[in-house]
Amino acid sequence: MLGLARLVIILLVALTIVYISLSLYSRSVRRRKLEAEWAEEGRTGDRDAFVREGLEDYDGSLRRKLILGVYVVPLALIALIIYLVNFA
């Protein structure tokens, strides 16, 4: 049981690093797309406000929530494997 606890702790630390990296990367890609959209359309006004509003929309988007799958998928697979090995 101690081995499983150690595995879960190490896995959660690794998954947290992956989650943070993916979140920062995805946000920077969205920022670049918003800045490119601003430049293509030749808008007038405050570019920073446009980008800020776009990032606020991104914060509530489905893509942002799907990144949480970094935690769900590996933990669910480990739970399934443990179940199948012990009870199937």
Secondary structure, 3 states (H helix, E strand, C coil): CHHHHHHHHHHHHHHHHHHHHHHHHHHHHHHHHHHHHHHHHCCCCCHHHHHHHHHHHHHCCHHHHHCCHHHHHHHHHHHHHHHHHHHC
